[in-house]
């Protein structure tokens, strides 16, 4: 009993009145971190164990080892997050498809992109939560007046929430930047594609040439056209490839272009004429977007002008008069 009282007094003297509670919170966090690998460990499927224990048999009855599964692509190494896939990936196929499409618009198209994103999100949240706990302990031990319970909870939870939502915010900003890049480079891509088609090249060859030419100026647009070319070479239907192109980018202009190309292919009209009309429309829309952005500048500058120009001007003009009036009041004795 006396030993417990001495430990309690030591915690109070070291960490303040909230010392015992902080010690319990720290022990709980350590236990949670220690049990996470056990809980997140992917358990082997009993059916897989049964198949592994029963090798295949030939017609003569002799056993032979199961054939090794042939891999289509050789990865750079084993995925260390695979055993945590049940906790780092969405449970339903619909949510998984939406997550892949969302990350794909940011340029992350690897098979483990969703799993890696959720792992980074969890690591940032837990890491900054631990930083908040350490900061609270250091602050309470170095100040005579410790933080109250509300500020302590805020100092611990707010960094954790910021770390959890920071990766999502980063991906959203990357999607926005990539969408703007595709939207700005799409008219130039259509002009180059029109030149290639009118020069006698097929649409597929023109797409390959445009992807190569845009690699330096518009990397995102070049990547999308390269993927279209690879899917066509793989034997997919051109209409399906174009629809996938519009869904991947998420840009309204690209989706309209896809619709025009599919209709031109279905009705047998000239692709060059469709490209000529649509590229002219895209140039006009880009000019309109530039004019719209220019017309917004005076409105955006009004607030800054009022905040940073008008107050100093009033101080310069009215300040001396106010000072003179105050001096006159003092001299009169008011």
Residue frames as qw, qx, qy, qz and C-alpha x, y, z in Angstrom:
[[0.000, 0.885, 0.465, 0.000, 0.00, 0.00, 0.00],
 [0.293, -0.812, 0.109, 0.492, 2.82, 2.37, 0.92],
 [0.437, -0.131, 0.600, 0.657, 4.56, 1.51, -2.32],
 [0.229, 0.640, 0.641, 0.355, 1.43, 2.42, -4.30],
 [0.139, -0.944, -0.229, 0.194, 1.21, 5.73, -2.42],
 [0.409, -0.582, 0.339, 0.616, 4.86, 6.48, -3.20],
 [0.378, 0.201, 0.672, 0.605, 4.31, 5.76, -6.91],
 [0.073, 0.831, 0.533, 0.141, 1.24, 7.98, -6.87],
 [0.266, -0.884, -0.014, 0.386, 3.15, 10.82, -5.21],
 [0.456, -0.308, 0.503, 0.666, 6.03, 10.44, -7.66],
 [0.296, 0.471, 0.666, 0.498, 3.66, 10.68, -10.64],
 [0.065, -0.926, -0.370, 0.031, 1.94, 13.74, -9.18],
 [0.367, -0.760, 0.175, 0.507, 5.27, 15.46, -8.52],
 [0.432, -0.147, 0.611, 0.647, 6.63, 14.62, -11.96],
 [0.110, 0.337, 0.698, 0.622, 3.60, 15.08, -14.23],
 [0.265, -0.196, 0.039, -0.943, 1.28, 17.22, -12.15],
 [0.560, 0.002, 0.532, -0.635, -2.19, 16.45, -10.76],
 [0.847, 0.340, -0.052, -0.406, -3.07, 14.56, -13.95],
 [0.048, 0.583, -0.807, -0.075, 0.04, 12.38, -13.67],
 [0.463, -0.029, 0.871, -0.164, -1.66, 9.08, -12.71],
 [0.673, 0.565, 0.346, -0.329, -4.25, 9.50, -15.47],
 [0.421, 0.766, -0.416, -0.250, -1.54, 10.26, -18.05],
 [0.166, -0.429, 0.888, 0.007, 0.45, 7.23, -16.91],
 [0.602, 0.227, 0.732, -0.222, -2.60, 5.01, -17.37],
 [0.611, 0.723, 0.052, -0.319, -3.24, 6.53, -20.80],
 [0.191, 0.708, -0.655, -0.181, 0.37, 5.89, -21.80],
 [0.357, -0.189, 0.911, -0.080, 0.22, 2.28, -20.63],
 [0.658, 0.456, 0.520, -0.299, -3.02, 1.79, -22.53],
 [0.498, 0.776, -0.240, -0.303, -1.47, 3.23, -25.71],
 [0.022, -0.548, 0.831, 0.091, 1.54, 0.93, -25.37],
 [0.505, 0.062, 0.843, -0.177, -0.72, -2.09, -24.92],
 [0.650, 0.633, 0.248, -0.339, -2.80, -1.13, -27.94],
 [0.364, 0.759, -0.488, -0.231, 0.30, -0.72, -30.11],
 [0.208, -0.388, 0.898, -0.023, 1.63, -4.05, -28.83],
 [0.545, 0.228, 0.781, -0.202, -1.56, -5.92, -29.68],
 [0.514, 0.648, -0.075, -0.557, -2.14, -4.32, -33.09],
 [0.240, 0.454, -0.791, -0.333, 0.20, -6.69, -35.00],
 [0.190, 0.053, 0.968, -0.154, -1.59, -9.68, -33.48],
 [0.450, 0.529, 0.520, -0.497, -5.04, -8.34, -34.32],
 [0.450, 0.705, -0.197, -0.512, -4.10, -7.22, -37.82],
 [0.185, -0.343, 0.879, 0.273, -2.33, -10.44, -38.73],
 [0.684, 0.213, -0.329, -0.616, -4.10, -12.08, -41.65],
 [0.648, -0.184, 0.707, -0.217, -5.27, -15.53, -40.67],
 [0.066, 0.207, -0.859, -0.464, -4.83, -18.38, -43.08],
 [0.730, 0.045, -0.123, -0.671, -7.97, -19.71, -44.68],
 [0.638, -0.204, 0.725, -0.157, -8.67, -23.31, -43.53],
 [0.832, 0.487, 0.226, -0.142, -9.77, -24.19, -47.06],
 [0.417, 0.797, -0.436, 0.026, -6.39, -23.11, -48.39],
 [0.320, -0.524, 0.771, -0.172, -4.68, -25.29, -45.80],
 [0.805, 0.123, 0.546, -0.199, -6.82, -28.25, -46.92],
 [0.735, 0.675, -0.043, -0.055, -5.90, -27.70, -50.57],
 [0.145, 0.785, -0.594, 0.099, -2.23, -27.39, -49.68],
 [0.483, -0.368, 0.769, -0.199, -2.27, -30.65, -47.74],
 [0.779, 0.287, 0.550, -0.087, -3.84, -32.58, -50.65],
 [0.061, -0.485, 0.568, 0.662, -1.50, -32.59, -53.66],
 [0.714, 0.394, -0.148, -0.559, -2.90, -33.44, -57.08],
 [0.668, -0.125, 0.731, 0.068, -2.92, -37.00, -58.43],
 [0.216, 0.363, -0.651, -0.630, -2.19, -38.24, -61.89],
 [0.807, 0.075, -0.261, -0.525, -4.26, -40.78, -63.78],
 [0.668, 0.176, -0.712, 0.122, -1.93, -43.57, -62.67],
 [0.707, -0.628, -0.323, -0.022, -2.53, -42.72, -59.06],
 [0.649, -0.054, -0.231, 0.723, 0.92, -41.27, -58.38],
 [0.179, -0.905, -0.257, 0.289, 1.07, -38.05, -56.48],
 [0.540, 0.370, 0.086, 0.751, 2.78, -34.98, -57.84],
 [0.223, -0.407, -0.320, 0.826, 3.46, -31.61, -56.27],
 [0.284, 0.833, 0.435, -0.190, 1.02, -28.86, -57.11],
 [0.551, 0.470, 0.225, 0.652, 2.03, -26.75, -60.05],
 [0.281, -0.420, -0.189, 0.842, 3.45, -23.36, -59.20],
 [0.300, 0.845, 0.417, -0.149, 1.21, -20.53, -60.28],
 [0.546, 0.253, 0.248, 0.759, 2.72, -18.61, -63.16],
 [0.096, -0.731, -0.241, 0.631, 3.00, -14.90, -62.55],
 [0.508, 0.756, 0.325, 0.255, 2.21, -12.53, -65.38],
 [0.169, 0.868, -0.201, 0.421, 4.27, -9.70, -63.92],
 [0.716, -0.104, -0.454, 0.520, 7.29, -9.89, -61.68],
 [0.286, -0.938, -0.131, -0.144, 6.96, -7.53, -58.76],
 [0.263, 0.722, -0.458, 0.447, 9.86, -5.73, -57.15],
 [0.115, 0.205, -0.825, 0.514, 9.32, -7.56, -53.88],
 [0.278, -0.464, -0.840, 0.046, 6.77, -8.95, -51.48],
 [0.227, -0.633, -0.135, -0.728, 4.10, -6.58, -50.28],
 [0.227, 0.049, -0.748, 0.622, 4.56, -6.14, -46.54],
 [0.383, 0.017, 0.285, -0.878, 1.05, -4.75, -46.15],
 [0.515, -0.034, -0.704, -0.488, -0.65, -7.79, -47.69],
 [0.358, -0.230, -0.865, 0.266, -1.28, -9.45, -44.32],
 [0.035, 0.381, 0.464, -0.799, -3.13, -6.31, -43.19],
 [0.085, -0.139, -0.580, -0.798, -5.28, -6.14, -46.33],
 [0.261, -0.559, -0.782, -0.094, -8.48, -7.02, -44.46],
 [0.285, -0.725, -0.391, 0.490, -8.12, -3.90, -42.32],
 [0.195, -0.466, 0.211, 0.837, -6.57, -1.51, -44.86],
 [0.066, -0.064, -0.670, -0.736, -8.94, -2.10, -47.79],
 [0.565, -0.021, 0.079, -0.821, -12.69, -1.48, -48.17],
 [0.492, -0.009, 0.840, -0.229, -14.92, -4.45, -47.51],
 [0.661, 0.553, 0.459, -0.216, -17.23, -4.13, -50.52],
 [0.601, 0.196, 0.484, 0.605, -16.28, -4.21, -54.18],
 [0.167, 0.874, 0.340, 0.303, -18.12, -0.95, -54.86],
 [0.349, -0.922, 0.098, 0.136, -16.15, 0.98, -52.23],
 [0.679, -0.305, 0.441, 0.501, -12.93, -0.59, -53.49],
 [0.502, 0.505, 0.475, 0.516, -13.71, 0.49, -57.04],
 [0.022, -0.969, -0.177, -0.170, -14.49, 4.05, -55.93],
 [0.530, -0.757, 0.240, 0.296, -11.26, 4.26, -53.93],
 [0.666, -0.016, 0.494, 0.559, -9.22, 3.00, -56.89],
 [0.341, 0.725, 0.404, 0.441, -10.88, 5.49, -59.22],
 [0.232, -0.971, -0.051, 0.004, -10.33, 8.34, -56.74],
 [0.575, -0.596, 0.386, 0.407, -6.63, 7.51, -56.33],
 [0.645, 0.270, 0.520, 0.491, -6.30, 6.87, -60.06],
 [0.216, 0.910, 0.249, 0.253, -7.37, 10.43, -60.81],
 [0.334, -0.902, 0.242, 0.122, -4.45, 11.57, -58.65],
 [0.456, 0.685, -0.566, -0.046, -2.05, 9.39, -60.65],
 [0.295, -0.381, 0.845, -0.234, -1.74, 6.48, -58.20],
 [0.813, 0.196, -0.230, -0.497, -2.69, 3.39, -60.19],
 [0.189, 0.346, -0.912, 0.113, -0.64, 0.61, -58.62],
 [0.606, -0.288, -0.700, -0.244, -2.54, -2.51, -57.45],
 [0.530, -0.395, -0.595, 0.457, -1.69, -1.70, -53.82],
 [0.090, 0.415, -0.006, 0.905, -2.52, 2.03, -54.00],
 [0.563, -0.603, -0.233, -0.515, -5.63, 1.78, -51.81],
 [0.846, -0.373, -0.311, 0.219, -3.88, -0.36, -49.23],
 [0.557, 0.089, -0.179, 0.806, -0.86, 1.95, -49.10],
 [0.110, -0.547, -0.091, -0.825, -3.02, 5.06, -48.79],
 [0.693, -0.609, -0.214, -0.321, -4.94, 3.71, -45.80],
 [0.822, -0.216, -0.266, 0.455, -1.68, 2.53, -44.20],
 [0.340, 0.277, -0.100, 0.893, -0.17, 6.01, -44.55],
 [0.367, -0.607, -0.177, -0.682, -3.37, 7.54, -43.20],
 [0.813, -0.520, -0.261, -0.029, -3.33, 5.29, -40.11],
 [0.730, -0.044, -0.213, 0.647, 0.40, 5.83, -39.55],
 [0.134, 0.434, -0.027, 0.891, 0.09, 9.62, -39.71],
 [0.545, -0.624, -0.203, -0.522, -2.92, 9.61, -37.37],
 [0.858, -0.431, -0.229, 0.160, -1.31, 7.34, -34.75],
 [0.644, 0.134, -0.157, 0.737, 2.08, 9.06, -35.05],
 [0.007, -0.491, 0.033, -0.870, 0.74, 12.57, -34.49],
 [0.695, -0.597, -0.236, -0.324, -1.50, 11.27, -31.72],
 [0.834, -0.253, -0.234, 0.430, 1.63, 9.97, -29.99],
 [0.371, 0.323, -0.081, 0.867, 3.31, 13.35, -30.58],
 [0.356, -0.642, -0.127, -0.667, 0.37, 15.05, -28.86],
 [0.830, -0.504, -0.240, 0.017, 0.70, 12.73, -25.86],
 [0.720, -0.027, -0.170, 0.672, 4.45, 13.41, -25.61],
 [0.113, 0.497, 0.018, 0.860, 3.90, 17.17, -25.89],
 [0.570, -0.662, -0.190, -0.448, 1.29, 17.06, -23.12],
 [0.858, -0.371, -0.222, 0.276, 3.60, 15.10, -20.82],
 [0.560, 0.153, -0.102, 0.807, 6.52, 17.46, -21.44],
 [0.106, -0.601, -0.101, -0.786, 4.37, 20.55, -20.92],
 [0.694, -0.637, -0.201, -0.269, 2.88, 19.30, -17.66],
 [0.843, -0.273, -0.180, 0.426, 6.29, 18.29, -16.31],
 [0.487, 0.163, -0.023, 0.858, 7.94, 21.62, -17.17],
 [0.181, -0.505, -0.094, -0.839, 5.17, 23.99, -15.99],
 [0.076, -0.028, 0.731, -0.677, 3.84, 24.51, -12.52],
 [0.582, 0.292, 0.342, -0.677, 0.26, 24.87, -13.76],
 [0.305, 0.019, 0.886, 0.350, -0.60, 21.85, -15.92],
 [0.300, -0.078, -0.506, -0.805, -3.12, 21.84, -18.73],
 [0.595, 0.029, 0.484, -0.641, -6.72, 21.31, -17.74],
 [0.588, 0.123, 0.800, 0.010, -8.60, 18.29, -19.03],
 [0.578, 0.741, 0.281, -0.195, -10.19, 20.09, -22.02],
 [0.229, 0.857, -0.417, -0.198, -6.93, 21.53, -23.32],
 [0.380, -0.407, 0.826, 0.091, -5.19, 18.22, -22.70],
 [0.662, 0.343, 0.666, -0.043, -7.73, 16.29, -24.77],
 [0.485, 0.857, 0.041, -0.170, -7.52, 18.91, -27.52],
 [0.017, -0.785, 0.593, 0.178, -3.70, 18.81, -27.54],
 [0.460, -0.192, 0.863, 0.083, -3.78, 15.01, -27.91],
 [0.591, 0.452, 0.665, -0.058, -6.67, 14.53, -30.34],
 [0.376, 0.861, 0.004, -0.344, -6.23, 17.49, -32.71],
 [0.003, 0.623, -0.700, -0.348, -2.79, 16.38, -34.02],
 [0.413, 0.035, 0.908, 0.057, -4.16, 12.87, -34.51],
 [0.507, 0.678, 0.486, -0.219, -7.13, 14.16, -36.51],
 [0.230, 0.848, -0.284, -0.384, -4.84, 16.42, -38.55],
 [0.169, -0.433, 0.845, 0.265, -2.56, 13.48, -39.35],
 [0.493, 0.275, 0.823, -0.057, -5.52, 11.31, -40.32],
 [0.471, 0.783, 0.373, -0.162, -7.02, 13.82, -42.76],
 [0.081, -0.755, 0.392, 0.519, -3.73, 15.23, -44.13],
 [0.317, -0.107, 0.828, 0.450, -3.18, 12.41, -46.70],
 [0.329, 0.626, 0.706, 0.036, -6.75, 12.77, -47.94],
 [0.097, 0.918, 0.073, -0.378, -6.26, 16.51, -48.34],
 [0.230, -0.545, 0.604, 0.535, -2.99, 15.94, -50.21],
 [0.351, 0.199, 0.851, 0.336, -4.63, 13.51, -52.65],
 [0.250, 0.810, 0.511, -0.141, -7.52, 15.95, -53.21],
 [0.002, -0.857, 0.199, 0.475, -5.09, 18.77, -54.04],
 [0.288, -0.298, 0.771, 0.483, -3.19, 16.46, -56.39],
 [0.366, 0.493, 0.777, 0.135, -6.43, 15.51, -58.16],
 [0.169, 0.908, 0.238, -0.300, -7.29, 19.19, -58.58],
 [0.116, -0.714, 0.463, 0.513, -3.84, 20.01, -60.00],
 [0.337, -0.041, 0.859, 0.382, -3.92, 17.02, -62.34],
 [0.342, 0.672, 0.656, -0.033, -7.46, 17.87, -63.55],
 [0.110, 0.909, -0.008, -0.402, -6.43, 21.45, -64.29],
 [0.224, -0.503, 0.667, 0.502, -3.38, 20.23, -66.18],
 [0.364, 0.252, 0.857, 0.265, -5.47, 17.88, -68.31],
 [0.257, 0.823, 0.473, -0.182, -8.05, 20.58, -68.93],
 [0.013, 0.854, -0.227, -0.469, -5.38, 23.07, -70.04],
 [0.190, -0.430, 0.760, 0.450, -3.49, 20.63, -72.25],
 [0.566, 0.342, 0.748, -0.056, -6.47, 18.96, -73.90],
 [0.485, 0.821, 0.095, -0.284, -6.98, 21.61, -76.66],
 [0.070, 0.729, -0.625, -0.271, -3.30, 21.34, -77.67],
 [0.425, -0.123, 0.895, 0.053, -3.58, 17.55, -77.69],
 [0.600, 0.568, 0.534, -0.178, -6.61, 17.71, -79.98],
 [0.346, 0.858, -0.219, -0.311, -4.81, 20.07, -82.37],
 [0.102, -0.544, 0.810, 0.194, -1.83, 17.72, -82.57],
 [0.517, 0.145, 0.841, -0.067, -4.13, 14.73, -83.01],
 [0.557, 0.734, 0.254, -0.295, -5.94, 16.54, -85.84],
 [0.200, 0.782, -0.511, -0.296, -2.63, 17.27, -87.59],
 [0.294, -0.294, 0.906, 0.085, -1.62, 13.59, -87.29],
 [0.573, 0.393, 0.701, -0.162, -4.95, 12.34, -88.67],
 [0.488, 0.821, 0.048, -0.292, -4.95, 14.80, -91.56],
 [0.024, 0.700, -0.662, -0.265, -1.36, 13.80, -92.36],
 [0.707, 0.240, -0.589, -0.311, -2.56, 10.26, -93.07],
 [0.103, 0.200, -0.900, 0.373, -1.96, 8.49, -89.78],
 [0.487, -0.453, -0.713, -0.220, -4.63, 6.39, -88.12],
 [0.454, -0.768, -0.011, -0.452, -6.25, 7.47, -84.88],
 [0.894, -0.416, -0.040, 0.162, -4.25, 4.92, -82.87],
 [0.706, 0.186, -0.018, 0.683, -0.95, 6.05, -84.35],
 [0.027, 0.709, 0.034, 0.704, -1.90, 9.68, -83.79],
 [0.665, -0.715, -0.053, -0.207, -2.64, 8.98, -80.12],
 [0.875, -0.209, -0.025, 0.437, 0.80, 7.37, -79.70],
 [0.477, 0.415, 0.034, 0.774, 2.50, 10.35, -81.36],
 [0.250, -0.777, -0.068, -0.574, 0.57, 12.88, -79.26],
 [0.809, -0.582, -0.075, 0.045, 1.47, 11.00, -76.06],
 [0.784, -0.018, 0.004, 0.620, 5.14, 11.18, -77.00],
 [0.274, 0.547, 0.089, 0.786, 5.05, 14.88, -77.93],
 [0.391, -0.755, -0.095, -0.517, 3.18, 16.01, -74.80],
 [0.809, -0.269, -0.423, 0.305, 5.45, 14.21, -72.35],
 [0.443, 0.058, -0.254, 0.858, 7.47, 17.34, -71.52],
 [0.145, -0.306, -0.035, -0.940, 4.73, 19.99, -71.47],
 [0.695, -0.264, 0.090, -0.662, 1.73, 18.05, -70.10],
 [0.071, 0.280, -0.952, 0.101, 2.87, 14.82, -68.35],
 [0.469, 0.167, 0.708, -0.501, -0.60, 13.93, -67.07],
 [0.680, 0.525, -0.009, -0.511, -2.15, 14.26, -70.54],
 [0.394, 0.524, -0.735, -0.173, 0.69, 12.22, -72.02],
 [0.175, -0.152, 0.931, -0.281, 0.17, 9.47, -69.44],
 [0.612, 0.326, 0.490, -0.529, -3.54, 9.25, -70.20],
 [0.658, 0.582, -0.269, -0.393, -2.98, 9.02, -73.96],
 [0.181, 0.452, -0.873, -0.001, -0.27, 6.40, -73.43],
 [0.387, 0.024, 0.839, -0.382, -2.68, 4.30, -71.40],
 [0.696, 0.485, 0.161, -0.504, -5.27, 4.59, -74.18],
 [0.501, 0.593, -0.580, -0.246, -2.67, 3.40, -76.70],
 [0.037, -0.302, 0.937, -0.173, -1.63, 0.46, -74.50],
 [0.555, 0.196, 0.657, -0.471, -5.23, -0.66, -73.97],
 [0.696, 0.561, -0.101, -0.436, -5.90, -0.53, -77.73],
 [0.339, 0.532, -0.772, -0.079, -2.74, -2.58, -78.36],
 [0.278, -0.157, 0.885, -0.339, -3.92, -5.10, -75.75],
 [0.100, -0.197, -0.894, -0.390, -6.98, -5.80, -77.90],
 [0.122, 0.490, 0.640, -0.580, -9.73, -3.92, -76.08],
 [0.273, 0.717, 0.572, 0.290, -12.61, -2.43, -77.99],
 [0.290, 0.273, -0.001, 0.917, -11.94, 1.20, -78.91],
 [0.377, -0.645, -0.266, -0.609, -15.28, 2.39, -77.55],
 [0.776, -0.549, -0.291, 0.111, -14.56, 0.75, -74.19],
 [0.644, -0.041, -0.127, 0.753, -11.07, 2.22, -74.12],
 [0.062, 0.456, 0.111, 0.881, -12.37, 5.71, -74.81],
 [0.570, -0.671, -0.289, -0.375, -15.05, 5.38, -72.11],
 [0.792, -0.395, -0.242, 0.397, -12.38, 4.31, -69.63],
 [0.440, 0.232, -0.010, 0.868, -10.35, 7.32, -70.70],
 [0.223, -0.607, -0.168, -0.744, -13.21, 9.68, -69.84],
 [0.742, -0.601, -0.271, -0.122, -13.91, 7.99, -66.50],
 [0.761, -0.144, -0.226, 0.591, -10.25, 8.04, -65.44],
 [0.283, 0.285, -0.032, 0.915, -9.77, 11.75, -66.04],
 [0.140, -0.645, -0.643, 0.388, -13.12, 12.94, -64.70],
 [0.041, -0.338, 0.124, 0.932, -12.94, 16.04, -66.96],
 [0.537, 0.574, 0.460, -0.413, -16.18, 17.06, -68.69],
 [0.377, 0.716, -0.359, -0.464, -14.38, 18.13, -71.89],
 [0.009, -0.342, 0.924, 0.169, -12.68, 14.75, -72.21],
 [0.396, 0.261, 0.846, -0.246, -15.95, 12.91, -71.63],
 [0.519, 0.692, 0.154, -0.478, -17.63, 14.99, -74.35],
 [0.236, 0.624, -0.649, -0.367, -14.74, 14.21, -76.70],
 [0.230, -0.096, 0.968, -0.022, -15.17, 10.50, -75.95],
 [0.512, 0.496, 0.594, -0.374, -18.86, 10.72, -76.83],
 [0.440, 0.741, -0.199, -0.468, -18.06, 12.50, -80.12],
 [0.077, 0.486, -0.836, -0.242, -15.45, 9.88, -81.08],
 [0.348, 0.105, 0.920, -0.145, -17.74, 6.95, -80.28],
 [0.530, 0.631, 0.388, -0.412, -20.60, 8.45, -82.26],
 [0.324, 0.718, -0.439, -0.432, -18.28, 9.22, -85.18],
 [0.072, -0.292, 0.945, 0.132, -17.13, 5.61, -85.18],
 [0.420, 0.300, 0.814, -0.268, -20.66, 4.21, -84.95],
 [0.504, 0.728, 0.293, -0.360, -22.15, 6.38, -87.71],
 [0.753, 0.230, 0.388, 0.480, -19.13, 6.19, -90.00],
 [0.177, 0.982, 0.051, 0.038, -18.50, 9.94, -90.24],
 [0.599, 0.556, -0.300, 0.493, -15.07, 11.47, -90.78],
 [0.674, -0.529, -0.294, 0.422, -12.92, 11.51, -87.65],
 [0.424, 0.070, 0.046, 0.902, -10.89, 14.43, -89.03],
 [0.164, -0.566, -0.310, -0.746, -14.01, 16.60, -89.39],
 [0.642, -0.668, -0.370, -0.071, -15.14, 15.74, -85.85],
 [0.674, -0.316, -0.165, 0.647, -11.69, 16.54, -84.46],
 [0.262, 0.306, 0.155, 0.902, -11.55, 19.84, -86.36],
 [0.349, -0.663, -0.310, -0.585, -14.89, 21.05, -85.00],
 [0.732, -0.608, -0.295, 0.081, -14.25, 19.82, -81.47],
 [0.642, -0.121, -0.120, 0.747, -10.71, 21.21, -81.26],
 [0.067, 0.457, 0.150, 0.874, -11.99, 24.65, -82.34],
 [0.559, -0.677, -0.308, -0.366, -14.66, 24.44, -79.64],
 [0.783, -0.417, -0.253, 0.385, -12.00, 23.49, -77.04],
 [0.440, 0.160, -0.030, 0.883, -9.84, 26.48, -78.01],
 [0.216, -0.595, -0.209, -0.745, -12.81, 28.81, -77.61],
 [0.718, -0.617, -0.307, -0.097, -13.60, 27.32, -74.21],
 [0.714, -0.199, -0.205, 0.639, -9.99, 27.77, -73.06],
 [0.182, 0.354, 0.055, 0.916, -10.08, 31.42, -74.10],
 [0.471, -0.638, -0.288, -0.537, -13.37, 31.86, -72.22],
 [0.783, -0.484, -0.314, 0.232, -11.87, 30.30, -69.08],
 [0.541, 0.018, -0.110, 0.833, -8.88, 32.67, -69.30],
 [0.080, -0.487, -0.162, -0.854, -11.18, 35.68, -69.71],
 [0.646, -0.624, -0.358, -0.254, -13.30, 34.53, -66.78],
 [0.742, -0.341, -0.265, 0.512, -10.22, 34.22, -64.57],
 [0.332, 0.197, 0.005, 0.922, -9.07, 37.70, -65.66],
 [0.295, -0.589, -0.272, -0.701, -12.47, 39.24, -64.88],
 [0.722, -0.572, -0.387, 0.038, -12.33, 37.81, -61.34],
 [0.600, 0.073, -0.285, 0.744, -9.09, 39.63, -60.53],
 [0.064, -0.470, 0.068, -0.878, -10.62, 43.10, -59.78],
 [0.706, -0.530, -0.214, -0.419, -13.19, 41.53, -57.44],
 [0.864, -0.243, -0.312, 0.311, -10.50, 39.58, -55.59],
 [0.469, 0.215, -0.207, 0.831, -8.28, 42.65, -55.31],
 [0.272, -0.692, -0.162, -0.649, -11.05, 44.78, -53.83],
 [0.774, -0.600, -0.203, -0.017, -10.91, 43.08, -50.42],
 [0.757, -0.120, -0.098, 0.635, -7.12, 43.33, -50.26],
 [0.219, 0.489, 0.077, 0.841, -7.23, 46.96, -51.30],
 [0.455, -0.723, -0.168, -0.491, -9.77, 47.82, -48.61],
 [0.837, -0.504, -0.160, 0.145, -7.86, 45.94, -45.89],
 [0.742, -0.215, 0.049, 0.633, -4.30, 47.05, -46.64],
 [0.323, 0.342, 0.208, 0.858, -4.68, 50.42, -48.41],
 [0.253, -0.738, -0.332, -0.530, -7.69, 52.20, -46.92],
 [0.651, -0.698, -0.244, 0.170, -6.76, 51.96, -43.18],
 [0.595, -0.226, 0.021, 0.771, -3.23, 53.40, -43.62],
 [0.156, 0.456, 0.325, 0.814, -4.65, 56.14, -45.84],
 [0.410, -0.785, -0.352, -0.302, -7.21, 57.09, -43.18],
 [0.692, -0.544, -0.163, 0.446, -4.50, 57.12, -40.52],
 [0.482, 0.041, 0.154, 0.862, -2.33, 59.43, -42.63],
 [0.023, -0.524, -0.352, -0.775, -5.18, 61.81, -43.49],
 [0.515, -0.708, -0.292, -0.385, -7.25, 61.81, -40.30],
 [0.761, -0.273, -0.393, 0.437, -4.55, 61.00, -37.73],
 [0.329, 0.132, -0.176, 0.918, -3.00, 64.52, -37.47],
 [0.332, -0.480, -0.189, -0.790, -6.42, 66.14, -37.10],
 [0.767, -0.489, -0.400, -0.113, -7.44, 63.73, -34.32],
 [0.667, -0.136, -0.338, 0.650, -4.11, 64.33, -32.55],
 [0.100, 0.295, -0.041, 0.949, -4.58, 68.12, -32.76],
 [0.542, -0.530, -0.292, -0.584, -8.12, 67.86, -31.37],
 [0.797, -0.395, -0.414, 0.192, -6.91, 65.76, -28.43],
 [0.493, 0.023, -0.242, 0.835, -4.18, 68.33, -27.65],
 [0.163, -0.427, -0.106, -0.883, -6.70, 71.18, -27.73],
 [0.699, -0.528, -0.380, -0.297, -8.99, 69.29, -25.33],
 [0.737, -0.260, -0.381, 0.494, -6.08, 68.78, -22.93],
 [0.280, 0.183, -0.116, 0.935, -5.14, 72.47, -23.05],
 [0.394, -0.498, -0.211, -0.744, -8.69, 73.56, -22.33],
 [0.207, -0.258, 0.747, -0.577, -8.86, 71.12, -19.43],
 [0.815, 0.012, -0.076, -0.574, -11.62, 68.90, -20.70]]
